[in-house]
């Protein structure tokens, strides 16, 4: 075969091989880029899923309340000095009621009911803003009804049932109005209350003293939120 022809054929083979290699390299590069995009999309999806999961874990405890219609102001309302003092006295009367139930004391519980009813009536919301007035009017009406019903029951078990409703109202009052001042308050949950349906109460410290069981199961409960 002619030497020039042989050289030409070999050159063509090398050229075609190089072209094939370039195509293969381009294909490999394409696969690599596609893989990277897929990894980026997966990472983004994982981050979004993680945010959703985190959000789900921090849903308000109000979602577990028996009464979800209770108004909670989006922004805590700061009453004037007189209003703050009246709301603080309401808070103290609630804590007295909670402590009486913790002690399994019917007489103290009834006295605390009367005291809290009085403190509800003493809150003068005339100076409150429009939305705050609406919220307090609803809260006061609910307190009045539940406390009256609680007073007319005889057993601690029945009174504790009404106390669970009053605690939900009080939680919403605390979230809506500035009444804590120098005292911290905590929302605590008892999963065993009322045949394991569970119930909340508000306490002045993290020490668990269960008002739904008293001495029968005093330490049952878990702090769910610092208010």
Secondary structure as a PSIPRED ss2 file (coil, helix, strand):
# PSIPRED VFORMAT (PSIPRED V4.0)

   1 X C   1.000  0.000  0.000
   2 X C   1.000  0.000  0.000
   3 X H   0.000  1.000  0.000
   4 X H   0.000  1.000  0.000
   5 X H   0.000  1.000  0.000
   6 X H   0.000  1.000  0.000
   7 X H   0.000  1.000  0.000
   8 X H   0.000  1.000  0.000
   9 X H   0.000  1.000  0.000
  10 X H   0.000  1.000  0.000
  11 X H   0.000  1.000  0.000
  12 X H   0.000  1.000  0.000
  13 X H   0.000  1.000  0.000
  14 X H   0.000  1.000  0.000
  15 X H   0.000  1.000  0.000
  16 X H   0.000  1.000  0.000
  17 X H   0.000  1.000  0.000
  18 X H   0.000  1.000  0.000
  19 X H   0.000  1.000  0.000
  20 X H   0.000  1.000  0.000
  21 X H   0.000  1.000  0.000
  22 X H   0.000  1.000  0.000
  23 X H   0.000  1.000  0.000
  24 X H   0.000  1.000  0.000
  25 X H   0.000  1.000  0.000
  26 X H   0.000  1.000  0.000
  27 X H   0.000  1.000  0.000
  28 X H   0.000  1.000  0.000
  29 X H   0.000  1.000  0.000
  30 X H   0.000  1.000  0.000
  31 X H   0.000  1.000  0.000
  32 X H   0.000  1.000  0.000
  33 X H   0.000  1.000  0.000
  34 X H   0.000  1.000  0.000
  35 X H   0.000  1.000  0.000
  36 X H   0.000  1.000  0.000
  37 X H   0.000  1.000  0.000
  38 X H   0.000  1.000  0.000
  39 X H   0.000  1.000  0.000
  40 X H   0.000  1.000  0.000
  41 X H   0.000  1.000  0.000
  42 X H   0.000  1.000  0.000
  43 X H   0.000  1.000  0.000
  44 X H   0.000  1.000  0.000
  45 X H   0.000  1.000  0.000
  46 X H   0.000  1.000  0.000
  47 X H   0.000  1.000  0.000
  48 X H   0.000  1.000  0.000
  49 X H   0.000  1.000  0.000
  50 X H   0.000  1.000  0.000
  51 X H   0.000  1.000  0.000
  52 X H   0.000  1.000  0.000
  53 X H   0.000  1.000  0.000
  54 X H   0.000  1.000  0.000
  55 X H   0.000  1.000  0.000
  56 X H   0.000  1.000  0.000
  57 X H   0.000  1.000  0.000
  58 X C   1.000  0.000  0.000
  59 X C   1.000  0.000  0.000
  60 X C   1.000  0.000  0.000
  61 X H   0.000  1.000  0.000
  62 X H   0.000  1.000  0.000
  63 X H   0.000  1.000  0.000
  64 X H   0.000  1.000  0.000
  65 X C   1.000  0.000  0.000
  66 X C   1.000  0.000  0.000
  67 X C   1.000  0.000  0.000
  68 X C   1.000  0.000  0.000
  69 X C   1.000  0.000  0.000
  70 X C   1.000  0.000  0.000
  71 X C   1.000  0.000  0.000
  72 X C   1.000  0.000  0.000
  73 X C   1.000  0.000  0.000
  74 X C   1.000  0.000  0.000
  75 X C   1.000  0.000  0.000
  76 X C   1.000  0.000  0.000
  77 X E   0.000  0.000  1.000
  78 X C   1.000  0.000  0.000
  79 X C   1.000  0.000  0.000
  80 X C   1.000  0.000  0.000
  81 X H   0.000  1.000  0.000
  82 X H   0.000  1.000  0.000
  83 X H   0.000  1.000  0.000
  84 X H   0.000  1.000  0.000
  85 X H   0.000  1.000  0.000
  86 X H   0.000  1.000  0.000
  87 X H   0.000  1.000  0.000
  88 X H   0.000  1.000  0.000
  89 X H   0.000  1.000  0.000
  90 X H   0.000  1.000  0.000
  91 X H   0.000  1.000  0.000
  92 X H   0.000  1.000  0.000
  93 X H   0.000  1.000  0.000
  94 X H   0.000  1.000  0.000
  95 X H   0.000  1.000  0.000
  96 X H   0.000  1.000  0.000
  97 X H   0.000  1.000  0.000
  98 X H   0.000  1.000  0.000
  99 X H   0.000  1.000  0.000
 100 X H   0.000  1.000  0.000
 101 X H   0.000  1.000  0.000
 102 X H   0.000  1.000  0.000
 103 X C   1.000  0.000  0.000
 104 X C   1.000  0.000  0.000
 105 X C   1.000  0.000  0.000
 106 X H   0.000  1.000  0.000
 107 X H   0.000  1.000  0.000
 108 X H   0.000  1.000  0.000
 109 X H   0.000  1.000  0.000
 110 X H   0.000  1.000  0.000
 111 X H   0.000  1.000  0.000
 112 X H   0.000  1.000  0.000
 113 X H   0.000  1.000  0.000
 114 X H   0.000  1.000  0.000
 115 X H   0.000  1.000  0.000
 116 X H   0.000  1.000  0.000
 117 X H   0.000  1.000  0.000
 118 X H   0.000  1.000  0.000
 119 X H   0.000  1.000  0.000
 120 X H   0.000  1.000  0.000
 121 X H   0.000  1.000  0.000
 122 X H   0.000  1.000  0.000
 123 X C   1.000  0.000  0.000
 124 X C   1.000  0.000  0.000
 125 X C   1.000  0.000  0.000
 126 X C   1.000  0.000  0.000
 127 X C   1.000  0.000  0.000
 128 X C   1.000  0.000  0.000
 129 X C   1.000  0.000  0.000
 130 X H   0.000  1.000  0.000
 131 X H   0.000  1.000  0.000
 132 X H   0.000  1.000  0.000
 133 X H   0.000  1.000  0.000
 134 X H   0.000  1.000  0.000
 135 X H   0.000  1.000  0.000
 136 X H   0.000  1.000  0.000
 137 X H   0.000  1.000  0.000
 138 X H   0.000  1.000  0.000
 139 X H   0.000  1.000  0.000
 140 X H   0.000  1.000  0.000
 141 X H   0.000  1.000  0.000
 142 X H   0.000  1.000  0.000
 143 X H   0.000  1.000  0.000
 144 X H   0.000  1.000  0.000
 145 X H   0.000  1.000  0.000
 146 X H   0.000  1.000  0.000
 147 X H   0.000  1.000  0.000
 148 X H   0.000  1.000  0.000
 149 X H   0.000  1.000  0.000
 150 X H   0.000  1.000  0.000
 151 X H   0.000  1.000  0.000
 152 X C   1.000  0.000  0.000
 153 X C   1.000  0.000  0.000
 154 X C   1.000  0.000  0.000
 155 X C   1.000  0.000  0.000
 156 X H   0.000  1.000  0.000
 157 X H   0.000  1.000  0.000
 158 X H   0.000  1.000  0.000
 159 X H   0.000  1.000  0.000
 160 X H   0.000  1.000  0.000
 161 X H   0.000  1.000  0.000
 162 X H   0.000  1.000  0.000
 163 X H   0.000  1.000  0.000
 164 X H   0.000  1.000  0.000
 165 X H   0.000  1.000  0.000
 166 X H   0.000  1.000  0.000
 167 X H   0.000  1.000  0.000
 168 X H   0.000  1.000  0.000
 169 X H   0.000  1.000  0.000
 170 X H   0.000  1.000  0.000
 171 X H   0.000  1.000  0.000
 172 X H   0.000  1.000  0.000
 173 X H   0.000  1.000  0.000
 174 X H   0.000  1.000  0.000
 175 X H   0.000  1.000  0.000
 176 X H   0.000  1.000  0.000
 177 X E   0.000  0.000  1.000
 178 X C   1.000  0.000  0.000
 179 X C   1.000  0.000  0.000
 180 X C   1.000  0.000  0.000
 181 X C   1.000  0.000  0.000
 182 X C   1.000  0.000  0.000
 183 X C   1.000  0.000  0.000
 184 X C   1.000  0.000  0.000
 185 X C   1.000  0.000  0.000
 186 X E   0.000  0.000  1.000
 187 X E   0.000  0.000  1.000
 188 X E   0.000  0.000  1.000
 189 X E   0.000  0.000  1.000
 190 X E   0.000  0.000  1.000
 191 X C   1.000  0.000  0.000
 192 X C   1.000  0.000  0.000
 193 X H   0.000  1.000  0.000
 194 X H   0.000  1.000  0.000
 195 X H   0.000  1.000  0.000
 196 X H   0.000  1.000  0.000
 197 X C   1.000  0.000  0.000
 198 X C   1.000  0.000  0.000
 199 X E   0.000  0.000  1.000
 200 X E   0.000  0.000  1.000
 201 X E   0.000  0.000  1.000
 202 X E   0.000  0.000  1.000
 203 X E   0.000  0.000  1.000
 204 X C   1.000  0.000  0.000
 205 X C   1.000  0.000  0.000
 206 X C   1.000  0.000  0.000
 207 X C   1.000  0.000  0.000
 208 X C   1.000  0.000  0.000
 209 X C   1.000  0.000  0.000
 210 X C   1.000  0.000  0.000
 211 X C   1.000  0.000  0.000
 212 X C   1.000  0.000  0.000
 213 X C   1.000  0.000  0.000
 214 X H   0.000  1.000  0.000
 215 X H   0.000  1.000  0.000
 216 X H   0.000  1.000  0.000
 217 X C   1.000  0.000  0.000
 218 X C   1.000  0.000  0.000
 219 X C   1.000  0.000  0.000
 220 X C   1.000  0.000  0.000
 221 X C   1.000  0.000  0.000
 222 X E   0.000  0.000  1.000
 223 X E   0.000  0.000  1.000
 224 X E   0.000  0.000  1.000
 225 X E   0.000  0.000  1.000
 226 X E   0.000  0.000  1.000
 227 X C   1.000  0.000  0.000
